[in-house]
């Protein structure tokens, strides 16, 4: 993957355009960076063109100016598309990444071939009541981060991954997250419930791991039923399913992307 920077922005992105195939865009979870998809890059290399973006405040996308906000992520991704003549792509987002790929689809629907959201929720129909149950735990985690990113990362790895190997990988990536980057995440609410639900012109897949929190499993099941879309609950995986069970994740994702199944 070639590391590149989008001119006049803080955004770092990574490209492998060696395949003469469709594009897949990967957007990572909070507190880590594009490297959480290393096993996906290895698997899909040569099969598809690949693009991964470090979210503002994460990885190498940290040199932000006063006017750079997380609300611009979709705009910046579209600039990358224009720079590299990408007309449309399949999008894969895990956790926070699922928010940004949906926001992109809201704003540039004609540039989306398919959407695969793991560990996420429908940003156009977000139930605030479901979030209240997690608020206290999130506040505890934030306080840990204010004292020590290392302390925060140790606690966060157990929430974010299920297998020991994936937890350690997540922990190492989380250590690079800077405290000052929390300010960018405060703007995330500005992307929620801003667009009405409407008929999608692309296929949708939603999923999570069987060991994710019960609220997330309920959200995924309800989302799939509401939209009559495809759903995956991956056995032996937690929140970051692509890290816990990469082989199964890669296989099922490829099946979804390559399927010629019609819209629902």
Secondary structure, DSSP 4 states (H G I P E B T S, - for coil): -EEEE-TTSS-EEEEE--SSS-EEEEE--TTS-GGGGHHHHHHHBTTBEEEEEPPTTSTT-----TT--GGGHHHHHHHHHHHTT---EEEEEETHHHHHHHHHHHH-GGGEEEEEEES---TTS--HHHHHHHHHHHHHHHHHHHH-HHHHHHHHHHHH-SSHHHHHHHHHHHTT--GGGHHHHGGGGGGTT-S-----SSEEEEEEETTS-HHHHHHHHHHHHHHT-EEEEETT--SSHHHHSHHHHHHHHHHHHH--PPP-
